[in-house]
Structures are given as structure tokens and as C-alpha cells.
Amino acid sequence: MAYSESLAQRVRDCLSRRKGVEEKKMFGGVGFLLKGNMCVGIWKNSLIARLGPEYGTAALREPFVKEFDITGRPMKGWVLVAAEGIEEDPVLREWIDRAMKFVGKLPAKSNE
């Protein structure tokens, strides 16, 4: 299954006024990077959010959220939010804001 282009467009709309954001095809979906660091992405029809270990673990207690694990090796601090959990734009924006807050504290990566 290809990734949801409609969800990707909703994410683009949420990120349109943010500086330092880059879109990149990856892992069979699309990722959105902030200053070179992966922040959020789309895998199939779900949102991937990078929240960091502390907030990622806490987010796993929320509805429609599970570990981001598409390879058999879960990524700590990353969550996958099912489509049912991001149907409303304000909720999608909240997930994106949470990821941007964490990733915004990371050092910028160079493109080399």
C-alpha cells in the first residue's frame, strides 16, 4: 500500500509556514524533516511522530497510538498514530506540534 497522499497534504498544510522543514521520500512513505532531523512522516495511512523517549512512552497510553515498528525493531521515542486518531485537523496539528517541539531541540544535521 502506498502512503496516503491526502494525509501528506494535510501535514504539508500544517507545516507550510514553518522554517527549516524539508520533505523527503523514505521508508515507503514520506518524511518531514526539521533542520535535517526526521520529525513526522506518513506510513500507509498513519502518522509517524518523533517525540523522544519520555514523551513517546507516555503517548503509547493514548488511543490509536502504538510503537513505530515497521521492521520488527521498534524505534524508541517514535510512535505511529492510526488514521482514526488524526481525523480532525486540530488533533493532527497537535501531534505535529509535539514532534516539532522535541525535534526543534536537537542539533541541526548537515546534508552531507
C-alpha positions as CSV (number, residue, x, y, z in Angstrom):
1,M,0.0,0.0,0.0
2,A,1.3,3.4,-0.9
3,Y,1.1,6.2,1.6
4,S,-1.9,8.4,2.0
5,E,-1.4,11.5,-0.3
6,S,-4.4,13.2,1.4
7,L,-2.8,12.9,4.8
8,A,0.6,14.0,3.4
9,Q,-1.2,17.1,2.1
10,R,-2.8,17.8,5.4
11,V,0.7,17.6,7.0
12,R,2.1,19.9,4.3
13,D,-0.6,22.4,5.1
14,C,0.2,22.3,8.8
15,L,3.9,22.8,8.1
16,S,3.6,25.4,5.4
17,R,4.6,28.4,7.5
18,R,7.4,26.6,9.4
19,K,11.0,27.4,8.5
20,G,13.7,24.7,8.1
21,V,11.2,21.9,7.1
22,E,12.1,19.6,4.2
23,E,10.0,16.8,2.7
24,K,11.7,13.6,1.7
25,K,10.5,10.2,0.3
26,M,11.6,7.4,2.7
27,F,10.6,4.0,4.1
28,G,7.9,3.6,1.5
29,G,6.2,6.8,2.6
30,V,7.2,10.4,3.1
31,G,9.0,12.1,5.9
32,F,9.2,15.7,7.0
33,L,12.5,16.8,8.5
34,L,13.2,19.9,10.6
35,K,16.8,21.1,10.2
36,G,17.7,17.7,8.8
37,N,16.2,15.6,11.6
38,M,13.1,13.4,10.9
39,C,10.1,14.9,12.7
40,V,6.9,13.4,11.3
41,G,6.1,11.2,8.4
42,I,3.3,9.2,6.7
43,W,3.4,5.5,6.5
44,K,0.4,4.0,4.8
45,N,-2.5,6.0,6.3
46,S,-0.8,6.6,9.7
47,L,1.2,9.5,11.1
48,I,4.7,8.8,12.4
49,A,5.7,11.2,15.1
50,R,9.1,11.6,16.7
51,L,8.5,12.5,20.4
52,G,11.6,11.4,22.2
53,P,11.9,8.5,24.7
54,E,10.0,10.2,27.6
55,Y,7.1,11.6,25.6
56,G,7.0,8.7,23.2
57,T,6.5,6.2,26.1
58,A,3.7,8.4,27.5
59,A,2.0,8.7,24.1
60,L,1.7,5.0,23.9
61,R,-1.1,5.2,26.6
62,E,-3.2,7.4,24.2
63,P,-5.9,5.9,21.9
64,F,-4.9,4.9,18.4
65,V,-1.1,5.1,19.2
66,K,1.4,2.3,19.0
67,E,5.2,1.9,18.7
68,F,6.6,2.8,15.3
69,D,7.8,-0.6,14.2
70,I,7.7,-1.5,10.5
71,T,10.9,-3.6,10.5
72,G,10.5,-5.8,13.7
73,R,12.7,-3.4,15.6
74,P,10.6,-0.7,17.4
75,M,12.2,2.8,17.4
76,K,12.2,4.2,20.9
77,G,10.7,7.7,21.1
78,W,8.8,7.3,17.8
79,V,5.0,6.5,17.6
80,L,2.6,5.6,14.9
81,V,-0.8,7.3,15.2
82,A,-3.6,5.4,13.3
83,A,-5.8,7.3,10.9
84,E,-8.7,7.2,13.4
85,G,-6.6,9.2,15.8
86,I,-5.9,12.1,13.4
87,E,-9.2,12.5,11.6
88,E,-9.6,16.1,12.9
89,D,-7.1,18.7,11.7
90,P,-6.6,20.3,15.2
91,V,-5.6,16.8,16.6
92,L,-3.2,16.2,13.6
93,R,-1.7,19.7,14.3
94,E,-1.3,18.8,18.0
95,W,0.7,15.7,17.1
96,I,2.9,17.6,14.6
97,D,3.5,20.4,17.2
98,R,4.5,17.8,19.8
99,A,7.0,16.3,17.4
100,M,8.3,19.7,16.3
101,K,8.8,20.7,20.0
102,F,11.1,17.6,20.6
103,V,12.9,17.7,17.2
104,G,13.4,21.5,17.5
105,K,15.7,20.9,20.5
106,L,18.0,18.6,18.5
107,P,21.2,19.8,16.8
108,A,20.8,20.5,13.1
109,K,22.1,17.9,10.7
110,S,24.1,18.7,7.7
111,N,23.0,17.3,4.3
112,E,26.4,15.7,3.7
